[in-house]
C-alpha cells in the first residue's frame, strides 16, 4: 500500500495545486461569484433538518460517492478527477470569502480545519488516483490492475478517513465553532 501511495505523489501534487489555485481564485472572486452561494444553499439547505447522525451519514456517503466517481471516471482522460479537485477548491474559496466577510478568518478556520485536515487530503487522493488511471489510459496501458489498486486503496485508506472526517465535521466542529464565536 505504501508503494502505491508513493506512486500517487505527482498526481496528488497536481490535484493539490489545482485545488489551491481554484480555492484562491474562488476567494479572490468571492464578491463577483457570490451569486453561486444561494444556489449551493438551495442544494444543501435541506440538510439543516437532519439530526447529527443522519447528517454524518449524508456527508460520509456524499464524499465517498464523489470520491469513488473521481476514481471510476479517471480512465476518461482524467477529466472528472480534475473537475472534482477544482470544483472543491472553488467552492471552498467562495464559502471562505463569504464566511470571512461575515464572521472573520478565525471563525472560518475553526469551521474548516478540524475536519478539513482529514477530508481534503482524502478527496485529493481520490482525485490523484483518478488522474493516475487517466494518465495510464492515455499512455495506452492496461488499467485493470491500476484500477484494482486504486479501489483497494480507496476502500482501506480513503473511506476510513472520510468516515472520520464526517464524524469530526458533525460532532466536533460545532463545539469548536461555539468557542470561536
ChimeraX attribute file (.defattr): number of C-alpha atoms within 10 A of each C-alpha:
attribute: neighborCount
match mode: 1-to-1
recipient: residues
	/A:1	12
	/A:2	8
	/A:3	7
	/A:4	13
	/A:5	15
	/A:6	10
	/A:7	14
	/A:8	21
	/A:9	14
	/A:10	13
	/A:11	22
	/A:12	22
	/A:13	14
	/A:14	18
	/A:15	28
	/A:16	22
	/A:17	15
	/A:18	22
	/A:19	26
	/A:20	19
	/A:21	16
	/A:22	23
	/A:23	25
	/A:24	19
	/A:25	16
	/A:26	24
	/A:27	24
	/A:28	15
	/A:29	16
	/A:30	22
	/A:31	13
	/A:32	11
	/A:33	12
	/A:34	16
	/A:35	11
	/A:36	13
	/A:37	15
	/A:38	11
	/A:39	11
	/A:40	12
	/A:41	11
	/A:42	9
	/A:43	10
	/A:44	10
	/A:45	11
	/A:46	9
	/A:47	14
	/A:48	9
	/A:49	9
	/A:50	11
	/A:51	10
	/A:52	15
	/A:53	13
	/A:54	13
	/A:55	19
	/A:56	21
	/A:57	15
	/A:58	15
	/A:59	20
	/A:60	22
	/A:61	16
	/A:62	14
	/A:63	20
	/A:64	23
	/A:65	12
	/A:66	17
	/A:67	26
	/A:68	24
	/A:69	17
	/A:70	28
	/A:71	26
	/A:72	21
	/A:73	18
	/A:74	27
	/A:75	22
	/A:76	16
	/A:77	18
	/A:78	25
	/A:79	16
	/A:80	22
	/A:81	34
	/A:82	22
	/A:83	16
	/A:84	22
	/A:85	28
	/A:86	23
	/A:87	17
	/A:88	18
	/A:89	26
	/A:90	23
	/A:91	21
	/A:92	20
	/A:93	24
	/A:94	27
	/A:95	21
	/A:96	25
	/A:97	23
	/A:98	18
	/A:99	17
	/A:100	16
	/A:101	13
	/A:102	11
	/A:103	12
	/A:104	15
	/A:105	14
	/A:106	14
	/A:107	19
	/A:108	20
	/A:109	16
	/A:110	20
	/A:111	22
	/A:112	18
	/A:113	14
	/A:114	17
	/A:115	21
	/A:116	17
	/A:117	11
	/A:118	19
	/A:119	24
	/A:120	21
	/A:121	18
	/A:122	23
	/A:123	28
	/A:124	28
	/A:125	30
	/A:126	34
	/A:127	35
	/A:128	32
	/A:129	34
	/A:130	34
	/A:131	30
	/A:132	28
	/A:133	30
	/A:134	27
	/A:135	19
	/A:136	18
	/A:137	18
	/A:138	13
	/A:139	9
	/A:140	9
	/A:141	13
	/A:142	11
	/A:143	16
	/A:144	10
	/A:145	11
	/A:146	19
	/A:147	20
	/A:148	11
	/A:149	15
	/A:150	25
	/A:151	18
	/A:152	13
	/A:153	19
	/A:154	22
	/A:155	14
	/A:156	11
	/A:157	15
	/A:158	24
	/A:159	22
	/A:160	15
	/A:161	22
	/A:162	25
	/A:163	20
	/A:164	16
	/A:165	25
	/A:166	27
	/A:167	20
	/A:168	18
	/A:169	25
	/A:170	19
	/A:171	15
	/A:172	15
	/A:173	19
	/A:174	15
	/A:175	13
	/A:176	14
	/A:177	16
	/A:178	11
	/A:179	10
	/A:180	15
	/A:181	10
